[in-house]
Amino acid sequence: MPLQTVVMTVLLCLLPISELRGGLPYALTRGLVPWQAYLLCVIANGLVGPLVFLFLSTLHGLLQGFHWYQVIFEKLVARSRRRVHEKVEKYGYAGLIVFVAIPLPVTGAYTGALGAWVLGMEVKKSMLSIFAGVMIAGVVVTAVYLLGVQALYIFIK
């Protein structure tokens, strides 16, 4: 496993835009065995949840002393919670898993962690749900990549 490939894969998995959806195909095209690429990408992208919670909690704690921040934060959070309260109550952590697991733009560990933090969901359960979603997304992306590559070989031969 070349170090450059590992580093680039981890960086892609930690970026908000690409996350696992970019890191996993990159690792596979660079020759990593599917199970190695899967493990590396799931672990790297799984770190996003704890990092986002830590960052947001720290930043929130630092800014909470400012009146302007409290006013803006309360308006945004109260509005967000009102808008999705019903769905969070209905789907809860299972909904968070599904949201993170769908490998589409604007879904993933970053958005899932941000949403869980804003909605005041329990940190440990949220991180476990986000990690479960990342694992499922990894299976989906790996399967799509491998099936897509195999389908291309049919047309090439």
C-alpha positions in Angstrom: 0.0 0.0 0.0 1.9 3.1 -1.2 2.0 5.9 1.4 1.0 8.6 -1.2 -2.1 6.6 -2.0 -3.0 6.2 1.7 -2.5 9.9 2.4 -4.5 11.1 -0.6 -7.3 8.6 0.2 -7.5 9.8 3.8 -7.5 13.4 2.8 -10.3 12.8 0.3 -12.3 11.0 2.9 -11.8 14.0 5.3 -12.9 16.7 2.8 -16.5 17.8 3.1 -17.2 17.6 -0.7 -15.7 14.2 -1.5 -15.8 12.3 1.8 -15.9 8.5 1.3 -17.6 8.9 -2.1 -14.4 10.3 -3.5 -11.8 8.5 -1.4 -13.0 5.0 -2.0 -13.0 5.1 -5.8 -9.6 6.9 -5.7 -8.1 4.1 -3.5 -9.6 1.4 -5.7 -8.2 3.0 -8.9 -4.8 3.2 -7.3 -4.8 -0.5 -6.8 -5.8 -1.0 -3.2 -7.6 -4.3 -2.6 -11.3 -3.6 -2.0 -11.3 -4.6 1.7 -8.2 -2.4 2.4 -9.8 0.5 0.6 -13.1 0.0 2.4 -11.5 -0.2 5.9 -9.2 2.8 5.2 -12.0 5.0 3.9 -14.6 4.0 6.5 -12.1 4.7 9.4 -11.0 8.0 7.9 -14.6 9.2 7.1 -15.8 7.9 10.4 -13.5 10.4 12.1 -15.5 13.2 10.7 -18.4 12.9 13.2 -16.3 13.3 16.3 -14.2 16.1 14.7 -17.3 18.1 13.7 -18.9 17.7 17.1 -15.7 18.8 18.8 -15.2 21.8 16.5 -18.8 22.9 16.7 -19.0 22.5 20.5 -15.7 24.4 21.0 -16.7 27.2 18.6 -20.1 27.4 20.2 -18.6 27.7 23.6 -16.2 30.4 22.5 -19.0 32.5 20.8 -21.7 32.0 23.3 -20.6 35.0 25.4 -21.5 37.4 22.6 -25.0 38.7 22.5 -25.2 38.9 18.7 -24.2 35.2 18.4 -26.8 34.1 20.9 -29.6 36.0 19.0 -28.6 34.6 15.7 -28.0 31.1 17.0 -31.3 30.9 18.8 -33.2 32.1 15.7 -31.5 29.6 13.4 -31.6 26.6 15.8 -35.2 27.3 16.9 -36.3 27.6 13.3 -34.4 24.4 12.3 -35.7 22.4 15.2 -39.3 23.5 14.5 -39.0 22.6 10.8 -37.7 19.1 11.3 -38.9 18.2 14.8 -41.6 15.9 13.5 -39.2 14.0 11.2 -36.5 13.7 13.9 -39.1 12.4 16.4 -40.4 9.9 13.8 -37.1 8.6 12.4 -34.5 9.6 15.0 -31.1 7.9 14.8 -32.3 5.4 12.2 -33.0 8.4 10.0 -29.6 9.8 10.6 -28.0 6.4 9.6 -30.0 6.4 6.3 -29.2 10.1 5.6 -25.5 9.5 6.0 -25.6 6.2 4.2 -27.0 7.6 1.0 -24.0 8.4 -1.1 -25.3 11.6 -2.8 -24.1 15.2 -2.7 -25.0 17.1 0.5 -25.5 13.9 2.4 -22.8 12.3 4.5 -20.9 12.5 7.7 -20.4 16.2 7.7 -24.0 17.1 7.1 -25.2 14.4 9.4 -23.0 15.6 12.2 -23.9 19.2 11.7 -27.6 18.3 11.7 -27.4 16.1 14.7 -25.5 18.9 16.6 -27.9 21.6 15.6 -30.9 19.4 16.6 -29.4 18.6 19.9 -29.3 14.9 19.4 -27.2 12.8 21.9 -23.5 12.9 20.9 -22.6 9.2 21.4 -25.7 7.9 19.7 -25.2 10.4 16.8 -21.6 9.4 16.3 -22.5 5.7 16.3 -25.3 6.4 13.8 -23.0 8.5 11.6 -20.4 5.7 11.7 -23.0 3.1 10.8 -24.1 5.3 7.9 -20.5 5.7 6.7 -20.1 1.9 6.8 -23.2 1.4 4.7 -22.2 4.1 2.3 -18.8 2.4 2.0 -20.5 -0.9 1.0 -22.7 0.9 -1.6 -19.8 2.9 -3.1 -17.6 -0.2 -3.3 -20.4 -2.2 -4.9 -21.2 0.5 -7.4 -17.5 0.9 -8.3 -16.8 -2.8 -8.7 -20.0 -3.5 -10.6 -19.4 -0.4 -12.8 -15.8 -1.5 -13.6 -17.0 -5.1 -14.3 -19.7 -3.7 -16.6 -17.1 -1.7 -18.5 -15.0 -4.8 -19.1 -18.0 -6.4 -20.8 -18.1 -3.6 -23.4 -14.4 -3.4 -23.8 -13.9 -7.1 -24.6 
